[in-house]
């Protein structure tokens, strides 16, 4: 079942910028946690399957994806907030 996206909270442009910044940083933190979990899983795999090494390109791609997601959250919030301004 699909849910509607929550409407941006009305407010000044400064409030919209602050909210966008907060959401962007929160998403970046969530992405960092996800990337750390990928790193831990890689180390565990190395211990379980001898001879495996940390796959740095995959870990880098996970970090880049997390950063891109945070940037997208920030941009989306800025765009949503700017449409409600008079």
N, CA, C and O atoms as a Maestro MAE file, in Angstrom:
{
 s_m_m2io_version
 :::
 2.0.0
}

f_m_ct {
 s_m_title
 :::
 protein
 m_atom[344] {
  # First column is atom index #
  i_m_mmod_type
  r_m_x_coord
  r_m_y_coord
  r_m_z_coord
  i_m_residue_number
  s_m_chain_name
  s_m_pdb_residue_name
  s_m_pdb_atom_name
  i_m_atomic_number
  :::
  1 25 0.839 -1.152 0.000 1 A "UNK " " N  " 7
  2 3 0.000 0.000 0.000 1 A "UNK " " CA " 6
  3 2 0.901 1.237 0.000 1 A "UNK " " C  " 6
  4 15 1.809 1.347 0.824 1 A "UNK " " O  " 8
  5 25 0.655 2.142 -0.902 2 A "UNK " " N  " 7
  6 3 1.460 3.363 -1.012 2 A "UNK " " CA " 6
  7 2 0.887 4.446 -0.101 2 A "UNK " " C  " 6
  8 15 -0.325 4.568 0.076 2 A "UNK " " O  " 8
  9 25 1.791 5.216 0.461 3 A "UNK " " N  " 7
  10 3 1.397 6.321 1.330 3 A "UNK " " CA " 6
  11 2 1.783 7.625 0.657 3 A "UNK " " C  " 6
  12 15 2.762 7.684 -0.087 3 A "UNK " " O  " 8
  13 25 1.018 8.659 0.919 4 A "UNK " " N  " 7
  14 3 1.356 9.973 0.383 4 A "UNK " " CA " 6
  15 2 2.543 10.541 1.139 4 A "UNK " " C  " 6
  16 15 2.714 10.299 2.334 4 A "UNK " " O  " 8
  17 25 3.354 11.295 0.427 5 A "UNK " " N  " 7
  18 3 4.486 11.965 1.075 5 A "UNK " " CA " 6
  19 2 3.946 13.043 2.005 5 A "UNK " " C  " 6
  20 15 2.975 13.721 1.670 5 A "UNK " " O  " 8
  21 25 4.561 13.204 3.158 6 A "UNK " " N  " 7
  22 3 4.086 14.264 4.056 6 A "UNK " " CA " 6
  23 2 4.311 15.628 3.438 6 A "UNK " " C  " 6
  24 15 5.330 15.870 2.792 6 A "UNK " " O  " 8
  25 25 3.365 16.504 3.637 7 A "UNK " " N  " 7
  26 3 3.489 17.860 3.094 7 A "UNK " " CA " 6
  27 2 4.563 18.611 3.882 7 A "UNK " " C  " 6
  28 15 4.679 18.444 5.096 7 A "UNK " " O  " 8
  29 25 5.337 19.429 3.194 8 A "UNK " " N  " 7
  30 3 6.337 20.202 3.918 8 A "UNK " " CA " 6
  31 2 5.671 21.163 4.888 8 A "UNK " " C  " 6
  32 15 4.591 21.690 4.622 8 A "UNK " " O  " 8
  33 25 6.316 21.374 5.987 9 A "UNK " " N  " 7
  34 3 5.754 22.296 6.963 9 A "UNK " " CA " 6
  35 2 5.895 23.716 6.453 9 A "UNK " " C  " 6
  36 15 6.977 24.115 6.022 9 A "UNK " " O  " 8
  37 25 4.812 24.487 6.495 10 A "UNK " " N  " 7
  38 3 4.917 25.853 6.027 10 A "UNK " " CA " 6
  39 2 5.801 26.667 6.962 10 A "UNK " " C  " 6
  40 15 5.869 26.399 8.162 10 A "UNK " " O  " 8
  41 25 6.452 27.627 6.418 11 A "UNK " " N  " 7
  42 3 7.299 28.479 7.237 11 A "UNK " " CA " 6
  43 2 8.113 29.393 6.352 11 A "UNK " " C  " 6
  44 15 7.943 29.426 5.133 11 A "UNK " " O  " 8
  45 25 8.984 30.120 6.975 12 A "UNK " " N  " 7
  46 3 9.823 31.051 6.235 12 A "UNK " " CA " 6
  47 2 10.888 30.294 5.450 12 A "UNK " " C  " 6
  48 15 11.096 29.097 5.650 12 A "UNK " " O  " 8
  49 25 11.555 31.010 4.560 13 A "UNK " " N  " 7
  50 3 12.630 30.386 3.798 13 A "UNK " " CA " 6
  51 2 13.757 29.941 4.718 13 A "UNK " " C  " 6
  52 15 14.396 28.919 4.470 13 A "UNK " " O  " 8
  53 25 14.002 30.697 5.771 14 A "UNK " " N  " 7
  54 3 15.047 30.320 6.730 14 A "UNK " " CA " 6
  55 2 14.673 29.013 7.435 14 A "UNK " " C  " 6
  56 15 15.525 28.150 7.647 14 A "UNK " " O  " 8
  57 25 13.392 28.873 7.795 15 A "UNK " " N  " 7
  58 3 12.950 27.636 8.427 15 A "UNK " " CA " 6
  59 2 13.062 26.469 7.457 15 A "UNK " " C  " 6
  60 15 13.447 25.370 7.855 15 A "UNK " " O  " 8
  61 25 12.732 26.695 6.194 16 A "UNK " " N  " 7
  62 3 12.836 25.656 5.182 16 A "UNK " " CA " 6
  63 2 14.289 25.232 5.009 16 A "UNK " " C  " 6
  64 15 14.587 24.041 4.917 16 A "UNK " " O  " 8
  65 25 15.197 26.215 4.964 17 A "UNK " " N  " 7
  66 3 16.630 25.893 4.833 17 A "UNK " " CA " 6
  67 2 17.109 25.086 6.033 17 A "UNK " " C  " 6
  68 15 17.843 24.110 5.873 17 A "UNK " " O  " 8
  69 25 16.700 25.485 7.226 18 A "UNK " " N  " 7
  70 3 17.113 24.767 8.436 18 A "UNK " " CA " 6
  71 2 16.560 23.351 8.425 18 A "UNK " " C  " 6
  72 15 17.267 22.401 8.760 18 A "UNK " " O  " 8
  73 25 15.288 23.206 8.038 19 A "UNK " " N  " 7
  74 3 14.678 21.882 7.994 19 A "UNK " " CA " 6
  75 2 15.377 21.014 6.952 19 A "UNK " " C  " 6
  76 15 15.627 19.833 7.193 19 A "UNK " " O  " 8
  77 25 15.694 21.595 5.793 20 A "UNK " " N  " 7
  78 3 16.403 20.855 4.751 20 A "UNK " " CA " 6
  79 2 17.771 20.412 5.254 20 A "UNK " " C  " 6
  80 15 18.187 19.279 5.013 20 A "UNK " " O  " 8
  81 25 18.467 21.299 5.947 21 A "UNK " " N  " 7
  82 3 19.788 20.969 6.499 21 A "UNK " " CA " 6
  83 2 19.675 19.826 7.507 21 A "UNK " " C  " 6
  84 15 20.471 18.887 7.488 21 A "UNK " " O  " 8
  85 25 18.677 19.917 8.385 22 A "UNK " " N  " 7
  86 3 18.487 18.872 9.395 22 A "UNK " " CA " 6
  87 2 18.189 17.531 8.740 22 A "UNK " " C  " 6
  88 15 18.764 16.510 9.118 22 A "UNK " " O  " 8
  89 25 17.296 17.533 7.766 23 A "UNK " " N  " 7
  90 3 16.952 16.287 7.086 23 A "UNK " " CA " 6
  91 2 18.144 15.728 6.323 23 A "UNK " " C  " 6
  92 15 18.373 14.518 6.313 23 A "UNK " " O  " 8
  93 25 18.898 16.610 5.686 24 A "UNK " " N  " 7
  94 3 20.081 16.165 4.947 24 A "UNK " " CA " 6
  95 2 21.107 15.511 5.856 24 A "UNK " " C  " 6
  96 15 21.634 14.446 5.535 24 A "UNK " " O  " 8
  97 25 21.398 16.150 7.004 25 A "UNK " " N  " 7
  98 3 22.367 15.579 7.946 25 A "UNK " " CA " 6
  99 2 21.857 14.282 8.544 25 A "UNK " " C  " 6
  100 15 22.623 13.337 8.733 25 A "UNK " " O  " 8
  101 25 20.562 14.232 8.842 26 A "UNK " " N  " 7
  102 3 19.992 13.005 9.398 26 A "UNK " " CA " 6
  103 2 20.123 11.860 8.405 26 A "UNK " " C  " 6
  104 15 20.473 10.742 8.782 26 A "UNK " " O  " 8
  105 25 19.841 12.138 7.135 27 A "UNK " " N  " 7
  106 3 19.967 11.116 6.107 27 A "UNK " " CA " 6
  107 2 21.424 10.716 5.918 27 A "UNK " " C  " 6
  108 15 21.721 9.542 5.696 27 A "UNK " " O  " 8
  109 25 22.341 11.689 6.007 28 A "UNK " " N  " 7
  110 3 23.764 11.374 5.892 28 A "UNK " " CA " 6
  111 2 24.201 10.454 7.033 28 A "UNK " " C  " 6
  112 15 24.968 9.516 6.817 28 A "UNK " " O  " 8
  113 25 23.717 10.722 8.236 29 A "UNK " " N  " 7
  114 3 24.050 9.864 9.370 29 A "UNK " " CA " 6
  115 2 23.507 8.454 9.164 29 A "UNK " " C  " 6
  116 15 24.191 7.471 9.447 29 A "UNK " " O  " 8
  117 25 22.280 8.361 8.674 30 A "UNK " " N  " 7
  118 3 21.702 7.048 8.397 30 A "UNK " " CA " 6
  119 2 22.522 6.322 7.335 30 A "UNK " " C  " 6
  120 15 22.745 5.116 7.439 30 A "UNK " " O  " 8
  121 25 22.968 7.048 6.321 31 A "UNK " " N  " 7
  122 3 23.802 6.451 5.292 31 A "UNK " " CA " 6
  123 2 25.144 5.995 5.834 31 A "UNK " " C  " 6
  124 15 25.656 4.948 5.437 31 A "UNK " " O  " 8
  125 25 25.720 6.783 6.749 32 A "UNK " " N  " 7
  126 3 26.996 6.403 7.360 32 A "UNK " " CA " 6
  127 2 26.846 5.116 8.161 32 A "UNK " " C  " 6
  128 15 27.725 4.254 8.130 32 A "UNK " " O  " 8
  129 25 25.738 4.989 8.873 33 A "UNK " " N  " 7
  130 3 25.487 3.766 9.627 33 A "UNK " " CA " 6
  131 2 25.364 2.581 8.666 33 A "UNK " " C  " 6
  132 15 25.910 1.509 8.928 33 A "UNK " " O  " 8
  133 25 24.653 2.772 7.563 34 A "UNK " " N  " 7
  134 3 24.518 1.701 6.573 34 A "UNK " " CA " 6
  135 2 25.872 1.307 5.999 34 A "UNK " " C  " 6
  136 15 26.162 0.122 5.835 34 A "UNK " " O  " 8
  137 25 26.701 2.302 5.695 35 A "UNK " " N  " 7
  138 3 28.028 2.027 5.151 35 A "UNK " " CA " 6
  139 2 28.879 1.280 6.173 35 A "UNK " " C  " 6
  140 15 29.617 0.362 5.814 35 A "UNK " " O  " 8
  141 25 28.780 1.667 7.440 36 A "UNK " " N  " 7
  142 3 29.528 0.970 8.492 36 A "UNK " " CA " 6
  143 2 29.071 -0.489 8.599 36 A "UNK " " C  " 6
  144 15 29.884 -1.385 8.824 36 A "UNK " " O  " 8
  145 25 27.780 -0.715 8.438 37 A "UNK " " N  " 7
  146 3 27.282 -2.093 8.484 37 A "UNK " " CA " 6
  147 2 27.828 -2.912 7.318 37 A "UNK " " C  " 6
  148 15 28.143 -4.091 7.480 37 A "UNK " " O  " 8
  149 25 27.943 -2.289 6.136 38 A "UNK " " N  " 7
  150 3 28.542 -2.979 4.993 38 A "UNK " " CA " 6
  151 2 29.998 -3.324 5.307 38 A "UNK " " C  " 6
  152 15 30.457 -4.422 4.994 38 A "UNK " " O  " 8
  153 25 30.721 -2.392 5.923 39 A "UNK " " N  " 7
  154 3 32.118 -2.634 6.281 39 A "UNK " " CA " 6
  155 2 32.236 -3.777 7.292 39 A "UNK " " C  " 6
  156 15 33.097 -4.646 7.154 39 A "UNK " " O  " 8
  157 25 31.376 -3.771 8.296 40 A "UNK " " N  " 7
  158 3 31.396 -4.835 9.300 40 A "UNK " " CA " 6
  159 2 31.072 -6.177 8.653 40 A "UNK " " C  " 6
  160 15 31.715 -7.184 8.952 40 A "UNK " " O  " 8
  161 25 30.083 -6.195 7.770 41 A "UNK " " N  " 7
  162 3 29.731 -7.439 7.086 41 A "UNK " " CA " 6
  163 2 30.905 -7.946 6.253 41 A "UNK " " C  " 6
  164 15 31.120 -9.154 6.154 41 A "UNK " " O  " 8
  165 25 31.658 -7.037 5.660 42 A "UNK " " N  " 7
  166 3 32.817 -7.431 4.865 42 A "UNK " " CA " 6
  167 2 33.882 -8.059 5.758 42 A "UNK " " C  " 6
  168 15 34.474 -9.077 5.397 42 A "UNK " " O  " 8
  169 25 34.126 -7.464 6.910 43 A "UNK " " N  " 7
  170 3 35.115 -8.009 7.848 43 A "UNK " " CA " 6
  171 2 34.654 -9.375 8.359 43 A "UNK " " C  " 6
  172 15 35.463 -10.298 8.465 43 A "UNK " " O  " 8
  173 25 33.378 -9.513 8.673 44 A "UNK " " N  " 7
  174 3 32.856 -10.804 9.137 44 A "UNK " " CA " 6
  175 2 33.028 -11.852 8.040 44 A "UNK " " C  " 6
  176 15 33.428 -12.983 8.316 44 A "UNK " " O  " 8
  177 25 32.728 -11.478 6.808 45 A "UNK " " N  " 7
  178 3 32.905 -12.404 5.688 45 A "UNK " " CA " 6
  179 2 34.362 -12.824 5.573 45 A "UNK " " C  " 6
  180 15 34.655 -13.990 5.312 45 A "UNK " " O  " 8
  181 25 35.268 -11.887 5.766 46 A "UNK " " N  " 7
  182 3 36.697 -12.193 5.717 46 A "UNK " " CA " 6
  183 2 37.073 -13.208 6.784 46 A "UNK " " C  " 6
  184 15 37.907 -14.080 6.541 46 A "UNK " " O  " 8
  185 25 36.471 -13.106 7.961 47 A "UNK " " N  " 7
  186 3 36.788 -14.039 9.035 47 A "UNK " " CA " 6
  187 2 36.165 -15.412 8.805 47 A "UNK " " C  " 6
  188 15 36.749 -16.431 9.173 47 A "UNK " " O  " 8
  189 25 34.991 -15.440 8.204 48 A "UNK " " N  " 7
  190 3 34.292 -16.702 7.970 48 A "UNK " " CA " 6
  191 2 34.870 -17.430 6.764 48 A "UNK " " C  " 6
  192 15 35.011 -18.652 6.787 48 A "UNK " " O  " 8
  193 25 35.206 -16.688 5.710 49 A "UNK " " N  " 7
  194 3 35.739 -17.273 4.481 49 A "UNK " " CA " 6
  195 2 37.193 -16.822 4.344 49 A "UNK " " C  " 6
  196 15 37.452 -15.736 3.827 49 A "UNK " " O  " 8
  197 25 38.139 -17.635 4.798 50 A "UNK " " N  " 7
  198 3 39.540 -17.231 4.735 50 A "UNK " " CA " 6
  199 2 39.970 -16.920 3.297 50 A "UNK " " C  " 6
  200 15 39.559 -17.581 2.343 50 A "UNK " " O  " 8
  201 25 40.810 -15.893 3.182 51 A "UNK " " N  " 7
  202 3 41.319 -15.518 1.866 51 A "UNK " " CA " 6
  203 2 40.548 -14.387 1.221 51 A "UNK " " C  " 6
  204 15 41.043 -13.767 0.279 51 A "UNK " " O  " 8
  205 25 39.341 -14.098 1.707 52 A "UNK " " N  " 7
  206 3 38.571 -12.975 1.171 52 A "UNK " " CA " 6
  207 2 39.184 -11.685 1.685 52 A "UNK " " C  " 6
  208 15 39.694 -11.642 2.805 52 A "UNK " " O  " 8
  209 25 39.140 -10.643 0.882 53 A "UNK " " N  " 7
  210 3 39.661 -9.350 1.313 53 A "UNK " " CA " 6
  211 2 38.543 -8.320 1.273 53 A "UNK " " C  " 6
  212 15 37.508 -8.530 0.640 53 A "UNK " " O  " 8
  213 25 38.766 -7.208 1.956 54 A "UNK " " N  " 7
  214 3 37.769 -6.130 1.951 54 A "UNK " " CA " 6
  215 2 37.642 -5.597 0.538 54 A "UNK " " C  " 6
  216 15 38.641 -5.264 -0.100 54 A "UNK " " O  " 8
  217 25 36.451 -5.520 0.064 55 A "UNK " " N  " 7
  218 3 36.180 -5.026 -1.285 55 A "UNK " " CA " 6
  219 2 36.016 -3.509 -1.216 55 A "UNK " " C  " 6
  220 15 34.902 -3.009 -1.055 55 A "UNK " " O  " 8
  221 25 37.122 -2.781 -1.337 56 A "UNK " " N  " 7
  222 3 37.107 -1.320 -1.196 56 A "UNK " " CA " 6
  223 2 36.216 -0.629 -2.225 56 A "UNK " " C  " 6
  224 15 35.531 0.331 -1.873 56 A "UNK " " O  " 8
  225 25 36.197 -1.080 -3.491 57 A "UNK " " N  " 7
  226 3 35.277 -0.409 -4.437 57 A "UNK " " CA " 6
  227 2 33.811 -0.524 -4.018 57 A "UNK " " C  " 6
  228 15 33.047 0.430 -4.166 57 A "UNK " " O  " 8
  229 25 33.419 -1.677 -3.501 58 A "UNK " " N  " 7
  230 3 32.037 -1.839 -3.051 58 A "UNK " " CA " 6
  231 2 31.760 -0.957 -1.847 58 A "UNK " " C  " 6
  232 15 30.700 -0.338 -1.760 58 A "UNK " " O  " 8
  233 25 32.704 -0.895 -0.920 59 A "UNK " " N  " 7
  234 3 32.541 -0.048 0.251 59 A "UNK " " CA " 6
  235 2 32.479 1.425 -0.156 59 A "UNK " " C  " 6
  236 15 31.685 2.190 0.391 59 A "UNK " " O  " 8
  237 25 33.314 1.817 -1.113 60 A "UNK " " N  " 7
  238 3 33.285 3.198 -1.616 60 A "UNK " " CA " 6
  239 2 31.965 3.521 -2.293 60 A "UNK " " C  " 6
  240 15 31.425 4.615 -2.128 60 A "UNK " " O  " 8
  241 25 31.446 2.565 -3.054 61 A "UNK " " N  " 7
  242 3 30.157 2.766 -3.715 61 A "UNK " " CA " 6
  243 2 29.036 2.907 -2.690 61 A "UNK " " C  " 6
  244 15 28.126 3.715 -2.871 61 A "UNK " " O  " 8
  245 25 29.101 2.124 -1.618 62 A "UNK " " N  " 7
  246 3 28.090 2.253 -0.559 62 A "UNK " " CA " 6
  247 2 28.160 3.635 0.082 62 A "UNK " " C  " 6
  248 15 27.125 4.243 0.355 62 A "UNK " " O  " 8
  249 25 29.367 4.134 0.322 63 A "UNK " " N  " 7
  250 3 29.521 5.474 0.912 63 A "UNK " " CA " 6
  251 2 29.027 6.552 -0.046 63 A "UNK " " C  " 6
  252 15 28.369 7.502 0.378 63 A "UNK " " O  " 8
  253 25 29.338 6.412 -1.334 64 A "UNK " " N  " 7
  254 3 28.882 7.389 -2.325 64 A "UNK " " CA " 6
  255 2 27.357 7.381 -2.438 64 A "UNK " " C  " 6
  256 15 26.736 8.433 -2.588 64 A "UNK " " O  " 8
  257 25 26.766 6.208 -2.367 65 A "UNK " " N  " 7
  258 3 25.306 6.100 -2.409 65 A "UNK " " CA " 6
  259 2 24.683 6.787 -1.202 65 A "UNK " " C  " 6
  260 15 23.681 7.490 -1.330 65 A "UNK " " O  " 8
  261 25 25.274 6.584 -0.036 66 A "UNK " " N  " 7
  262 3 24.765 7.234 1.176 66 A "UNK " " CA " 6
  263 2 24.855 8.752 1.049 66 A "UNK " " C  " 6
  264 15 23.912 9.459 1.407 66 A "UNK " " O  " 8
  265 25 25.974 9.258 0.547 67 A "UNK " " N  " 7
  266 3 26.138 10.706 0.374 67 A "UNK " " CA " 6
  267 2 25.148 11.247 -0.655 67 A "UNK " " C  " 6
  268 15 24.570 12.317 -0.461 67 A "UNK " " O  " 8
  269 25 24.956 10.518 -1.736 68 A "UNK " " N  " 7
  270 3 24.003 10.947 -2.763 68 A "UNK " " CA " 6
  271 2 22.580 10.978 -2.245 68 A "UNK " " C  " 6
  272 15 21.801 11.862 -2.602 68 A "UNK " " O  " 8
  273 25 22.239 10.017 -1.405 69 A "UNK " " N  " 7
  274 3 20.900 9.983 -0.813 69 A "UNK " " CA " 6
  275 2 20.678 11.183 0.097 69 A "UNK " " C  " 6
  276 15 19.606 11.788 0.087 69 A "UNK " " O  " 8
  277 25 21.693 11.524 0.883 70 A "UNK " " N  " 7
  278 3 21.577 12.699 1.762 70 A "UNK " " CA " 6
  279 2 21.416 13.969 0.945 70 A "UNK " " C  " 6
  280 15 20.599 14.825 1.282 70 A "UNK " " O  " 8
  281 25 22.182 14.097 -0.118 71 A "UNK " " N  " 7
  282 3 22.072 15.272 -0.983 71 A "UNK " " CA " 6
  283 2 20.690 15.351 -1.626 71 A "UNK " " C  " 6
  284 15 20.106 16.431 -1.714 71 A "UNK " " O  " 8
  285 25 20.169 14.215 -2.072 72 A "UNK " " N  " 7
  286 3 18.840 14.194 -2.680 72 A "UNK " " CA " 6
  287 2 17.767 14.589 -1.675 72 A "UNK " " C  " 6
  288 15 16.823 15.295 -2.028 72 A "UNK " " O  " 8
  289 25 17.897 14.141 -0.419 73 A "UNK " " N  " 7
  290 3 16.926 14.518 0.617 73 A "UNK " " CA " 6
  291 2 16.961 16.019 0.860 73 A "UNK " " C  " 6
  292 15 15.914 16.647 1.021 73 A "UNK " " O  " 8
  293 25 18.149 16.594 0.889 74 A "UNK " " N  " 7
  294 3 18.301 18.036 1.102 74 A "UNK " " CA " 6
  295 2 17.676 18.822 -0.057 74 A "UNK " " C  " 6
  296 15 16.927 19.773 0.167 74 A "UNK " " O  " 8
  297 25 17.986 18.424 -1.286 75 A "UNK " " N  " 7
  298 3 17.463 19.134 -2.464 75 A "UNK " " CA " 6
  299 2 15.945 19.023 -2.523 75 A "UNK " " C  " 6
  300 15 15.260 20.013 -2.778 75 A "UNK " " O  " 8
  301 25 15.416 17.822 -2.289 76 A "UNK " " N  " 7
  302 3 13.964 17.645 -2.342 76 A "UNK " " CA " 6
  303 2 13.268 18.531 -1.325 76 A "UNK " " C  " 6
  304 15 12.252 19.149 -1.641 76 A "UNK " " O  " 8
  305 25 13.790 18.604 -0.127 77 A "UNK " " N  " 7
  306 3 13.156 19.444 0.897 77 A "UNK " " CA " 6
  307 2 13.209 20.906 0.526 77 A "UNK " " C  " 6
  308 15 12.242 21.641 0.729 77 A "UNK " " O  " 8
  309 25 14.335 21.334 -0.016 78 A "UNK " " N  " 7
  310 3 14.447 22.737 -0.439 78 A "UNK " " CA " 6
  311 2 13.425 23.042 -1.536 78 A "UNK " " C  " 6
  312 15 12.781 24.091 -1.514 78 A "UNK " " O  " 8
  313 25 13.278 22.129 -2.489 79 A "UNK " " N  " 7
  314 3 12.315 22.353 -3.579 79 A "UNK " " CA " 6
  315 2 10.882 22.325 -3.070 79 A "UNK " " C  " 6
  316 15 10.070 23.158 -3.473 79 A "UNK " " O  " 8
  317 25 10.560 21.393 -2.203 80 A "UNK " " N  " 7
  318 3 9.202 21.319 -1.656 80 A "UNK " " CA " 6
  319 2 8.870 22.565 -0.849 80 A "UNK " " C  " 6
  320 15 7.757 23.083 -0.934 80 A "UNK " " O  " 8
  321 25 9.816 23.039 -0.080 81 A "UNK " " N  " 7
  322 3 9.577 24.214 0.758 81 A "UNK " " CA " 6
  323 2 9.445 25.469 -0.055 81 A "UNK " " C  " 6
  324 15 8.669 26.357 0.298 81 A "UNK " " O  " 8
  325 25 10.202 25.567 -1.160 82 A "UNK " " N  " 7
  326 3 10.160 26.792 -1.939 82 A "UNK " " CA " 6
  327 2 8.871 26.948 -2.718 82 A "UNK " " C  " 6
  328 15 8.515 28.066 -3.089 82 A "UNK " " O  " 8
  329 25 8.152 25.847 -2.981 83 A "UNK " " N  " 7
  330 3 6.900 25.954 -3.730 83 A "UNK " " CA " 6
  331 2 5.774 26.507 -2.879 83 A "UNK " " C  " 6
  332 15 4.797 27.023 -3.422 83 A "UNK " " O  " 8
  333 25 5.881 26.415 -1.553 84 A "UNK " " N  " 7
  334 3 4.836 26.910 -0.670 84 A "UNK " " CA " 6
  335 2 5.009 28.379 -0.302 84 A "UNK " " C  " 6
  336 15 4.135 28.962 0.340 84 A "UNK " " O  " 8
  337 25 6.108 28.971 -0.695 85 A "UNK " " N  " 7
  338 3 6.387 30.354 -0.319 85 A "UNK " " CA " 6
  339 2 5.645 31.315 -1.239 85 A "UNK " " C  " 6
  340 15 5.558 31.062 -2.441 85 A "UNK " " O  " 8
  341 25 5.112 32.405 -0.710 86 A "UNK " " N  " 7
  342 3 4.402 33.377 -1.555 86 A "UNK " " CA " 6
  343 2 5.367 34.167 -2.427 86 A "UNK " " C  " 6
  344 15 4.941 35.026 -3.198 86 A "UNK " " O  " 8
  :::
 }
 m_bond[343] {
  # First column is bond index #
  i_m_from
  i_m_to
  i_m_order
  :::
  1 1 2 1
  2 2 3 1
  3 3 4 2
  4 3 5 1
  5 5 6 1
  6 6 7 1
  7 7 8 2
  8 7 9 1
  9 9 10 1
  10 10 11 1
  11 11 12 2
  12 11 13 1
  13 13 14 1
  14 14 15 1
  15 15 16 2
  16 15 17 1
  17 17 18 1
  18 18 19 1
  19 19 20 2
  20 19 21 1
  21 21 22 1
  22 22 23 1
  23 23 24 2
  24 23 25 1
  25 25 26 1
  26 26 27 1
  27 27 28 2
  28 27 29 1
  29 29 30 1
  30 30 31 1
  31 31 32 2
  32 31 33 1
  33 33 34 1
  34 34 35 1
  35 35 36 2
  36 35 37 1
  37 37 38 1
  38 38 39 1
  39 39 40 2
  40 39 41 1
  41 41 42 1
  42 42 43 1
  43 43 44 2
  44 43 45 1
  45 45 46 1
  46 46 47 1
  47 47 48 2
  48 47 49 1
  49 49 50 1
  50 50 51 1
  51 51 52 2
  52 51 53 1
  53 53 54 1
  54 54 55 1
  55 55 56 2
  56 55 57 1
  57 57 58 1
  58 58 59 1
  59 59 60 2
  60 59 61 1
  61 61 62 1
  62 62 63 1
  63 63 64 2
  64 63 65 1
  65 65 66 1
  66 66 67 1
  67 67 68 2
  68 67 69 1
  69 69 70 1
  70 70 71 1
  71 71 72 2
  72 71 73 1
  73 73 74 1
  74 74 75 1
  75 75 76 2
  76 75 77 1
  77 77 78 1
  78 78 79 1
  79 79 80 2
  80 79 81 1
  81 81 82 1
  82 82 83 1
  83 83 84 2
  84 83 85 1
  85 85 86 1
  86 86 87 1
  87 87 88 2
  88 87 89 1
  89 89 90 1
  90 90 91 1
  91 91 92 2
  92 91 93 1
  93 93 94 1
  94 94 95 1
  95 95 96 2
  96 95 97 1
  97 97 98 1
  98 98 99 1
  99 99 100 2
  100 99 101 1
  101 101 102 1
  102 102 103 1
  103 103 104 2
  104 103 105 1
  105 105 106 1
  106 106 107 1
  107 107 108 2
  108 107 109 1
  109 109 110 1
  110 110 111 1
  111 111 112 2
  112 111 113 1
  113 113 114 1
  114 114 115 1
  115 115 116 2
  116 115 117 1
  117 117 118 1
  118 118 119 1
  119 119 120 2
  120 119 121 1
  121 121 122 1
  122 122 123 1
  123 123 124 2
  124 123 125 1
  125 125 126 1
  126 126 127 1
  127 127 128 2
  128 127 129 1
  129 129 130 1
  130 130 131 1
  131 131 132 2
  132 131 133 1
  133 133 134 1
  134 134 135 1
  135 135 136 2
  136 135 137 1
  137 137 138 1
  138 138 139 1
  139 139 140 2
  140 139 141 1
  141 141 142 1
  142 142 143 1
  143 143 144 2
  144 143 145 1
  145 145 146 1
  146 146 147 1
  147 147 148 2
  148 147 149 1
  149 149 150 1
  150 150 151 1
  151 151 152 2
  152 151 153 1
  153 153 154 1
  154 154 155 1
  155 155 156 2
  156 155 157 1
  157 157 158 1
  158 158 159 1
  159 159 160 2
  160 159 161 1
  161 161 162 1
  162 162 163 1
  163 163 164 2
  164 163 165 1
  165 165 166 1
  166 166 167 1
  167 167 168 2
  168 167 169 1
  169 169 170 1
  170 170 171 1
  171 171 172 2
  172 171 173 1
  173 173 174 1
  174 174 175 1
  175 175 176 2
  176 175 177 1
  177 177 178 1
  178 178 179 1
  179 179 180 2
  180 179 181 1
  181 181 182 1
  182 182 183 1
  183 183 184 2
  184 183 185 1
  185 185 186 1
  186 186 187 1
  187 187 188 2
  188 187 189 1
  189 189 190 1
  190 190 191 1
  191 191 192 2
  192 191 193 1
  193 193 194 1
  194 194 195 1
  195 195 196 2
  196 195 197 1
  197 197 198 1
  198 198 199 1
  199 199 200 2
  200 199 201 1
  201 201 202 1
  202 202 203 1
  203 203 204 2
  204 203 205 1
  205 205 206 1
  206 206 207 1
  207 207 208 2
  208 207 209 1
  209 209 210 1
  210 210 211 1
  211 211 212 2
  212 211 213 1
  213 213 214 1
  214 214 215 1
  215 215 216 2
  216 215 217 1
  217 217 218 1
  218 218 219 1
  219 219 220 2
  220 219 221 1
  221 221 222 1
  222 222 223 1
  223 223 224 2
  224 223 225 1
  225 225 226 1
  226 226 227 1
  227 227 228 2
  228 227 229 1
  229 229 230 1
  230 230 231 1
  231 231 232 2
  232 231 233 1
  233 233 234 1
  234 234 235 1
  235 235 236 2
  236 235 237 1
  237 237 238 1
  238 238 239 1
  239 239 240 2
  240 239 241 1
  241 241 242 1
  242 242 243 1
  243 243 244 2
  244 243 245 1
  245 245 246 1
  246 246 247 1
  247 247 248 2
  248 247 249 1
  249 249 250 1
  250 250 251 1
  251 251 252 2
  252 251 253 1
  253 253 254 1
  254 254 255 1
  255 255 256 2
  256 255 257 1
  257 257 258 1
  258 258 259 1
  259 259 260 2
  260 259 261 1
  261 261 262 1
  262 262 263 1
  263 263 264 2
  264 263 265 1
  265 265 266 1
  266 266 267 1
  267 267 268 2
  268 267 269 1
  269 269 270 1
  270 270 271 1
  271 271 272 2
  272 271 273 1
  273 273 274 1
  274 274 275 1
  275 275 276 2
  276 275 277 1
  277 277 278 1
  278 278 279 1
  279 279 280 2
  280 279 281 1
  281 281 282 1
  282 282 283 1
  283 283 284 2
  284 283 285 1
  285 285 286 1
  286 286 287 1
  287 287 288 2
  288 287 289 1
  289 289 290 1
  290 290 291 1
  291 291 292 2
  292 291 293 1
  293 293 294 1
  294 294 295 1
  295 295 296 2
  296 295 297 1
  297 297 298 1
  298 298 299 1
  299 299 300 2
  300 299 301 1
  301 301 302 1
  302 302 303 1
  303 303 304 2
  304 303 305 1
  305 305 306 1
  306 306 307 1
  307 307 308 2
  308 307 309 1
  309 309 310 1
  310 310 311 1
  311 311 312 2
  312 311 313 1
  313 313 314 1
  314 314 315 1
  315 315 316 2
  316 315 317 1
  317 317 318 1
  318 318 319 1
  319 319 320 2
  320 319 321 1
  321 321 322 1
  322 322 323 1
  323 323 324 2
  324 323 325 1
  325 325 326 1
  326 326 327 1
  327 327 328 2
  328 327 329 1
  329 329 330 1
  330 330 331 1
  331 331 332 2
  332 331 333 1
  333 333 334 1
  334 334 335 1
  335 335 336 2
  336 335 337 1
  337 337 338 1
  338 338 339 1
  339 339 340 2
  340 339 341 1
  341 341 342 1
  342 342 343 1
  343 343 344 2
  :::
 }
}
